[in-house]
Amino acid sequence: MQQTDLPLPMPRATQRAALLHVLARDHTGRDRGIRAVDLARKVGIDERTLRTLVTTLRDDGTAVVATPETGYYVAEAPDEIEECCQFLRSRALKSLLLESRLRNVPLPDLLGQIRLPT
């Protein structure tokens, strides 16, 4: 087997800790947001991994927020969280609208189906 000089990937927990460290240290508040490509490079991960780690941090209750205009950052005020939530809601509604078109079902009907108990 041939030996390569490629670095071994960081364990996921190490990547998560590195991301949280960089965000908390350098990117707290809307004015200090950073684009995904730049944040990924700074942490030493790819953008797909970055998005996965952000989801994990959010699931754990860390207020990592982002919009295309602001980039990623840790929220310091409720209005920053609200801005991100509005962005996420609009993306979700756009996806649901696309689903309704694919299924050939009006959006209100699809939304009603989603609310039905399972």
N, C-alpha and C positions, 0 to 999 in steps of 0.2 A: 504494500500500500504506500502511495506517495504522500509525503508530508507537505502540508501547505502552510502558508504564513497568515492565513485568515484568522482573525480573532474569534474566540468562542463567543456565542451570544450570551448576553447577561441573563440570569434567571429573571423570570417575570416579576418576582417580588423586588428584586434589585432595580429593575427598570421602573417599576411603580414608585419606589422610594426616590429614585433619581428625578423622575418627573415632578413629584410633589415638592422636592427640595428646590428645583429650579423655579417652579411656579411661585412658591411661597417667598423665595428670596428676591426674585427679579420681576415678577409679573402679578402683582396684587393691585387690583383696581383697573377700571376701564381704560384709563390713559396709559396703562403699561401692558396692554394686550400684545400678543405676538402671533404671527401667522403660523399655521400648522407646520409648514415645511421648515420654517426657521426653528420652531420649538423642537421638532423631531431631530433636526441636525444638532441642536444644542445638547440634547439629552443622549444622542447617539443611537437613535432608533429610527425605524421607518414610519411613514405617516399612518399606515394601517395599524401598526402596533400602538402608536400614539392615541388613535381614536379608541382602540380597545381599552387602553389604560385609563383614558379620560372617563369612559363609561364605568369602569371599575371604581374609580375615585368618586364619581357621582353616586354610584350604588352604595358606597360607604358613607355618604353624607358630606363629602367635601364639595364646597360650592365652586367647582370649576365650571366657568361659563364661557360662552363664545358666540359670536355672530360673525358673518363675513366681514363686517365693517370693523370690528374691534379685535378680532383674533381671540386666542385663549388667554384667560387670566383667572385668578381667584377673586371672587366677588368680595367687596368690602361693604356694600350697601344693598338694601332690599331692592332698590330700583334696578340695580345691575342684574340681579337674579330674575326680576320680572321681565326685563328686556330679553334675556336669553330664553325664558319660558315662552314668551310671545313668538320668538323666532322658531323654537322647536315645535310649537303648536301649529304655526303656519306651514311648516314642512310636513308635519303629520297630516294635516288636512289636504295638502297637495297630493300626498301619497294615497290618501283615501279616495280623493277625487279620481285619480288614475285607476285605482282598483274598481271604483263604481263603473267607470267607462269600460274597462276590460270585461267586467261581469255583465255589462249592459243593464245595470240596476241604478236608478236614481240615487244620488248621494244621501238624501234623507232616509230612503229605505235601507240603504247599507248601514247608515249610522244607527237606525232603529234595530237592525239585526245584531249589531255589535253590542247593544245594550241588553239584549235578551239574556236571561239567566241560562247558564249552561249546566 
